[in-house]
Amino acid sequence: MSWTEEKVAKLKELWGKGNTASQIAEIIGGISRNAVIGKAHRLNLSAKIKTRTAASNENFDNSVIEKNIKNNRKKSKSKFKSLIIEKDFEPENPKNLEELDDNTCKWPIGHPDEKKFYFCGRSSLKDFSYCKLHLLYAYQPKGKKEDVNVKEEVPEFIEKKIQSA
């Protein structure tokens, strides 16, 4: 298929009106949608054709989305705020893999190749695999993760959060 001057003129006209590449290919005839897209690209025609999603979302109120995001952030903060305030965590109850059940913390301590390797074994919270302390390690707010190099019962970054709460 070769592009004649008439076909190029028709392409420019239809592209300017906002027709889709499929519609243009059907109107011109004998060419594919991809051929239309390729030729439009080579002619440097503006990419102002809106996608279906962009057209359908054009009248959508963004303030609704922003309110939902803020509400979700507040909920997730309050979910863990009570954990941050607590300082008295139950002592570890070291368990092997075979001893774990649905109600024990599955936080690994050490490296699996070591003889001293075990799992935390504290009581886990409902719907989570970890105890209160290890939930604080595992679920940190996005963008606020801090490196914890020293193994402490209550890590320093949690102490900071408790003081700021």
Backbone bond lengths (Angstrom), bond angles and torsions (degrees), N, CA, C in turn:
res aa  C-N    CA-C-N  psi(-1)  N-CA   C-N-CA  omega(-1)  CA-C   N-CA-C  phi
1 M - - - 1.446 - - 1.510 109.73 -
2 S 1.295 116.72 133.27 1.457 119.59 177.68 1.524 108.99 -117.65
3 W 1.311 113.96 147.82 1.453 120.00 -179.87 1.529 109.26 -87.63
4 T 1.323 115.01 114.42 1.463 119.75 175.70 1.526 108.42 -86.22
5 E 1.310 115.70 167.05 1.468 119.01 179.52 1.526 111.35 -63.52
6 E 1.354 116.49 -34.22 1.466 120.08 178.86 1.530 110.47 -65.04
7 K 1.348 115.66 -42.93 1.458 120.06 -179.25 1.536 111.09 -66.31
8 V 1.328 116.74 -39.01 1.461 120.93 178.55 1.525 110.11 -65.47
9 A 1.340 116.62 -42.00 1.464 120.59 178.72 1.530 110.40 -62.94
10 K 1.338 116.58 -43.06 1.466 121.57 179.05 1.531 109.85 -63.74
11 L 1.343 116.12 -42.09 1.464 120.80 178.44 1.530 110.03 -58.91
12 K 1.343 116.51 -48.47 1.465 120.31 -179.37 1.527 111.25 -60.44
13 E 1.333 115.96 -41.74 1.459 120.83 -178.89 1.531 110.78 -64.64
14 L 1.343 116.03 -49.97 1.462 120.03 -177.69 1.533 111.39 -67.80
15 W 1.337 116.23 -36.85 1.469 120.49 179.14 1.532 109.49 -63.85
16 G 1.322 116.05 -41.76 1.462 121.17 179.12 1.517 112.71 -64.01
17 K 1.340 116.73 -30.86 1.469 120.81 179.10 1.532 111.94 -78.09
18 G 1.341 116.26 -11.02 1.462 119.15 177.65 1.516 114.91 95.29
19 N 1.324 117.47 13.35 1.466 119.81 177.35 1.527 109.59 -67.28
20 T 1.327 115.38 152.82 1.466 119.15 177.53 1.520 109.37 -77.88
21 A 1.329 115.60 164.01 1.461 120.78 179.64 1.527 110.49 -62.53
22 S 1.323 117.47 -36.79 1.471 120.92 178.45 1.522 111.04 -64.52
23 Q 1.334 116.20 -43.12 1.467 120.28 179.05 1.525 110.55 -63.95
24 I 1.313 116.58 -42.79 1.470 120.92 -179.80 1.525 109.99 -62.79
25 A 1.328 117.14 -44.43 1.468 121.29 179.75 1.518 110.41 -60.91
26 E 1.319 117.03 -40.03 1.472 121.32 179.96 1.527 110.75 -68.12
27 I 1.331 117.46 -41.95 1.464 121.23 -178.55 1.529 110.75 -67.29
28 I 1.340 117.02 -46.66 1.465 120.51 -179.08 1.525 109.70 -68.64
29 G 1.320 116.44 -42.81 1.467 121.32 177.97 1.515 113.03 81.66
30 G 1.328 115.87 142.14 1.450 121.46 176.22 1.527 114.50 78.44
31 I 1.320 117.63 8.07 1.462 120.80 177.67 1.526 109.35 -133.47
32 S 1.322 114.76 158.33 1.467 119.27 -179.12 1.524 110.81 -94.22
33 R 1.305 115.24 166.18 1.458 122.79 176.05 1.533 109.97 -58.30
34 N 1.330 115.76 -44.64 1.467 120.32 -179.68 1.529 112.19 -64.17
35 A 1.323 116.94 -33.55 1.459 120.14 176.99 1.529 109.81 -65.10
36 V 1.327 116.28 -39.61 1.466 121.21 178.40 1.527 109.57 -63.95
37 I 1.311 116.77 -46.53 1.467 120.96 -179.70 1.531 110.23 -61.59
38 G 1.326 117.11 -45.08 1.462 121.44 179.53 1.511 112.22 -61.30
39 K 1.324 116.79 -45.61 1.466 120.35 -179.19 1.529 110.79 -66.40
40 A 1.345 116.79 -40.44 1.462 120.59 178.49 1.530 110.02 -62.05
41 H 1.313 115.34 -38.41 1.467 119.75 178.53 1.532 110.70 -66.17
42 R 1.327 116.28 -44.49 1.466 119.77 -179.83 1.525 112.03 -66.92
43 L 1.319 116.78 -27.87 1.465 121.24 177.93 1.537 111.34 -85.34
44 N 1.336 116.29 -0.87 1.474 122.53 -178.68 1.525 112.36 57.53
45 L 1.325 116.15 38.33 1.455 119.72 175.54 1.521 108.34 -72.52
46 S 1.320 116.74 143.69 1.468 119.89 -175.82 1.525 110.38 -64.07
47 A 1.309 114.37 145.99 1.465 120.69 -179.96 1.515 109.33 -91.44
48 K 1.327 116.43 56.64 1.456 120.11 -175.97 1.528 113.09 -93.15
49 I 1.305 117.22 3.45 1.458 119.61 177.74 1.516 108.31 -70.58
50 K 1.327 115.13 127.13 1.456 120.26 -178.77 1.521 109.81 -85.84
51 T 1.317 114.64 143.29 1.466 118.92 174.40 1.513 108.43 -76.85
52 R 1.298 116.55 165.74 1.465 119.89 179.50 1.520 111.03 -59.18
53 T 1.326 116.93 -41.67 1.463 120.46 -178.56 1.509 110.70 -65.22
54 A 1.322 117.24 -43.24 1.455 120.29 -179.53 1.524 110.42 -64.06
55 A 1.316 116.90 -39.79 1.457 120.10 179.47 1.518 111.15 -67.99
56 S 1.334 118.19 -39.69 1.459 120.63 -178.27 1.518 111.74 -74.97
57 N 1.337 118.29 -26.96 1.458 121.84 -179.49 1.517 112.53 -89.27
58 E 1.338 116.90 -3.43 1.453 121.05 -174.98 1.522 112.18 -58.13
59 N 1.324 117.34 -40.42 1.456 121.42 -176.92 1.526 112.50 -93.88
60 F 1.316 118.52 4.14 1.459 122.58 -176.90 1.514 109.97 -74.71
61 D 1.320 116.56 138.90 1.456 122.33 -177.86 1.526 110.13 -82.60
62 N 1.328 117.59 112.26 1.462 122.13 -179.50 1.516 112.64 -68.60
63 S 1.320 118.42 -21.64 1.457 120.16 -179.29 1.527 110.94 -64.35
64 V 1.324 117.61 -30.04 1.467 121.41 177.65 1.524 110.08 -64.28
65 I 1.315 116.88 -43.48 1.463 121.95 179.42 1.523 109.78 -64.67
66 E 1.335 117.28 -44.79 1.456 121.07 -179.07 1.520 111.38 -61.61
67 K 1.339 117.65 -40.75 1.470 121.30 178.49 1.519 110.64 -63.44
68 N 1.356 117.01 -42.80 1.459 120.44 179.63 1.523 111.32 -63.55
69 I 1.319 117.65 -40.27 1.465 121.21 179.06 1.522 109.99 -63.19
70 K 1.336 117.51 -45.06 1.459 121.02 179.56 1.522 111.01 -62.63
71 N 1.350 117.94 -41.80 1.465 121.22 179.22 1.519 110.96 -63.81
72 N 1.333 117.69 -41.49 1.462 120.84 179.59 1.529 110.95 -64.64
73 R 1.332 117.67 -38.39 1.466 120.93 178.18 1.522 110.36 -63.52
74 K 1.346 116.42 -42.93 1.463 120.11 179.48 1.521 110.70 -62.36
75 K 1.335 116.79 -41.65 1.458 120.53 -179.41 1.519 111.21 -63.44
76 S 1.349 117.32 -45.23 1.457 119.60 -177.91 1.522 110.90 -68.63
77 K 1.345 118.04 -33.51 1.457 120.10 177.27 1.526 110.21 -66.37
78 S 1.323 116.86 -44.15 1.456 119.29 -177.87 1.529 111.57 -69.84
79 K 1.320 117.74 -25.83 1.458 121.54 -179.90 1.524 110.74 -63.18
80 F 1.336 117.49 -37.83 1.455 121.10 -176.15 1.530 112.74 -102.59
81 K 1.329 117.60 -7.93 1.456 120.20 -178.12 1.523 111.12 -60.88
82 S 1.332 117.40 -39.74 1.456 120.42 -179.91 1.526 110.90 -65.39
83 L 1.331 117.25 -32.39 1.461 120.11 178.02 1.520 111.21 -69.34
84 I 1.323 116.49 -36.95 1.458 120.70 -177.60 1.527 110.37 -67.52
85 I 1.312 117.35 -35.82 1.452 121.18 -177.71 1.529 111.20 -69.64
86 E 1.321 117.88 -34.86 1.461 121.33 -179.67 1.519 111.27 -67.30
87 K 1.339 115.76 138.75 1.457 120.20 177.05 1.521 111.35 -117.27
88 D 1.307 117.36 -18.54 1.459 120.37 -174.68 1.533 110.55 -95.44
89 F 1.334 114.71 90.75 1.451 120.37 177.22 1.524 108.49 -90.34
90 E 1.323 116.69 142.86 1.466 119.34 178.24 1.527 109.47 -64.07
91 P 1.325 118.33 154.28 1.467 120.30 -178.60 1.526 111.41 -68.86
92 E 1.329 115.42 155.24 1.464 120.13 177.42 1.518 109.71 -61.73
93 N 1.320 114.68 149.18 1.458 121.81 176.82 1.526 106.18 -128.36
94 P 1.357 118.12 78.77 1.464 121.45 -172.04 1.526 113.42 -50.09
95 K 1.330 116.06 130.54 1.467 122.21 -179.23 1.517 110.04 -133.59
96 N 1.326 115.51 148.54 1.464 122.02 171.39 1.514 108.41 -84.54
97 L 1.314 116.78 168.95 1.460 121.92 -179.15 1.525 111.64 -56.39
98 E 1.328 116.75 -40.53 1.464 121.52 -177.42 1.525 112.39 -68.39
99 E 1.323 117.84 -22.98 1.470 121.92 -176.63 1.533 112.96 -88.41
100 L 1.318 118.19 -9.61 1.461 121.18 -177.50 1.522 111.11 -70.45
101 D 1.334 115.91 144.96 1.460 121.31 172.37 1.531 108.71 -137.00
102 D 1.318 117.56 -171.16 1.471 120.82 -175.87 1.524 113.36 -67.09
103 N 1.334 117.64 -21.02 1.459 120.82 -174.65 1.524 113.58 -103.16
104 T 1.329 118.79 11.06 1.459 120.18 179.91 1.519 110.49 -113.88
105 C 1.338 114.60 149.95 1.461 121.47 179.48 1.525 109.30 -70.73
106 K 1.307 115.96 130.11 1.465 121.70 -176.42 1.524 112.16 -103.21
107 W 1.332 117.14 25.24 1.459 121.61 179.52 1.526 108.61 -73.87
108 P 1.340 117.86 121.79 1.477 119.70 -178.91 1.531 111.46 -76.41
109 I 1.317 115.76 137.82 1.461 121.88 177.29 1.529 107.31 -115.82
110 G 1.322 116.77 118.93 1.460 121.16 -178.31 1.517 111.22 91.54
111 H 1.321 115.95 -164.44 1.459 122.87 -179.62 1.524 109.00 -110.02
112 P 1.328 119.12 138.51 1.466 121.63 -177.26 1.534 114.85 -56.85
113 D 1.336 118.14 -22.39 1.458 120.33 -179.96 1.540 112.37 -81.09
114 E 1.328 117.15 -13.91 1.457 120.99 -178.53 1.522 111.09 -83.97
115 K 1.332 115.92 151.72 1.463 120.24 177.60 1.519 111.37 -70.23
116 K 1.351 116.42 -30.13 1.462 121.11 -177.79 1.535 112.80 -80.92
117 F 1.317 119.26 4.64 1.465 122.45 -177.03 1.521 110.53 -66.98
118 Y 1.343 116.22 136.32 1.463 121.68 176.55 1.525 109.25 -156.43
119 F 1.320 116.57 174.99 1.455 122.90 175.35 1.522 108.03 -107.31
120 C 1.321 117.09 152.88 1.461 123.33 -174.27 1.528 111.58 -51.32
121 G 1.316 118.91 -56.54 1.459 122.41 176.38 1.515 115.62 85.83
122 R 1.346 119.16 -4.78 1.470 119.92 175.46 1.524 109.00 -63.24
123 S 1.310 116.31 170.99 1.468 120.64 176.22 1.520 108.98 -70.56
124 S 1.322 116.24 128.70 1.467 119.18 178.73 1.516 109.62 -86.67
125 L 1.314 115.56 156.65 1.457 120.71 177.62 1.522 109.80 -78.93
126 K 1.307 116.03 154.36 1.458 121.66 179.85 1.528 109.88 -57.04
127 D 1.316 117.00 135.13 1.468 124.58 178.10 1.533 113.68 70.74
128 F 1.332 118.66 8.74 1.456 121.77 177.18 1.521 109.48 -128.00
129 S 1.325 116.17 159.26 1.463 121.70 178.98 1.521 111.74 -93.22
130 Y 1.349 117.09 -4.65 1.451 120.23 -172.52 1.525 112.02 -123.39
131 C 1.346 115.19 161.56 1.458 122.00 174.39 1.534 108.90 -77.20
132 K 1.340 115.79 178.29 1.469 120.34 -177.88 1.528 112.00 -58.72
133 L 1.327 116.21 -45.30 1.459 119.60 -177.73 1.527 111.71 -63.87
134 H 1.306 117.71 -46.28 1.463 120.22 -175.92 1.530 112.38 -75.64
135 L 1.322 117.21 -19.80 1.469 119.54 171.65 1.526 109.90 -62.74
136 L 1.331 115.83 -36.65 1.464 119.97 179.43 1.523 111.56 -65.91
137 Y 1.319 116.75 -32.14 1.467 120.29 175.66 1.529 110.42 -73.51
138 A 1.322 115.99 -45.04 1.462 121.19 -171.18 1.520 113.37 -75.23
139 Y 1.318 118.09 -38.18 1.462 121.32 -174.36 1.516 109.94 -116.49
140 Q 1.318 115.56 83.71 1.452 120.71 177.54 1.520 108.70 -100.17
141 P 1.330 117.13 149.81 1.468 119.35 179.41 1.515 111.21 -57.57
142 K 1.312 116.71 143.99 1.456 122.31 -178.88 1.524 109.91 -59.07
143 G 1.343 115.47 131.02 1.451 120.63 177.18 1.515 114.21 81.64
144 K 1.338 118.04 1.25 1.460 119.28 -177.79 1.520 111.50 -124.08
145 K 1.324 117.40 23.40 1.454 120.03 178.69 1.516 109.48 -70.39
146 E 1.316 114.76 138.54 1.451 120.31 179.21 1.514 108.47 -122.25
147 D 1.326 116.74 142.76 1.461 120.40 178.24 1.514 109.61 -73.04
148 V 1.319 115.38 131.96 1.449 120.83 177.01 1.515 106.69 -118.47
149 N 1.321 116.17 107.32 1.454 121.02 -177.30 1.519 112.04 -97.31
150 V 1.316 116.85 -29.24 1.451 120.95 -176.46 1.525 108.54 -94.71
151 K 1.335 117.18 128.22 1.459 121.02 179.43 1.527 108.08 -83.64
152 E 1.316 115.60 110.50 1.453 121.89 -179.88 1.515 107.86 -126.38
153 E 1.326 116.12 163.23 1.453 119.81 175.94 1.532 109.38 -66.55
154 V 1.338 116.90 -46.00 1.458 121.79 174.23 1.523 106.40 -121.88
155 P 1.325 117.79 105.94 1.466 121.51 -176.65 1.520 112.58 -59.69
156 E 1.316 115.26 155.81 1.455 122.35 -176.51 1.529 112.27 -61.05
157 F 1.336 116.99 -38.95 1.467 118.15 -177.82 1.521 111.11 -67.40
158 I 1.338 117.53 -26.95 1.466 120.03 176.55 1.522 109.20 -73.24
159 E 1.338 116.85 -39.37 1.462 120.39 176.64 1.523 110.42 -58.31
160 K 1.341 116.51 -41.93 1.467 120.69 177.86 1.524 110.64 -60.87
161 K 1.326 116.13 -42.48 1.458 120.53 -178.51 1.520 110.63 -67.68
162 I 1.331 116.80 -36.52 1.460 120.59 178.71 1.527 109.94 -65.02
163 Q 1.321 116.43 -43.05 1.461 120.71 -179.92 1.521 111.78 -66.72
164 S 1.329 117.30 -34.92 1.470 119.72 -178.61 1.516 112.53 -81.54
165 A 1.332 118.17 -13.93 1.482 121.03 -177.97 1.514 111.76 -76.26
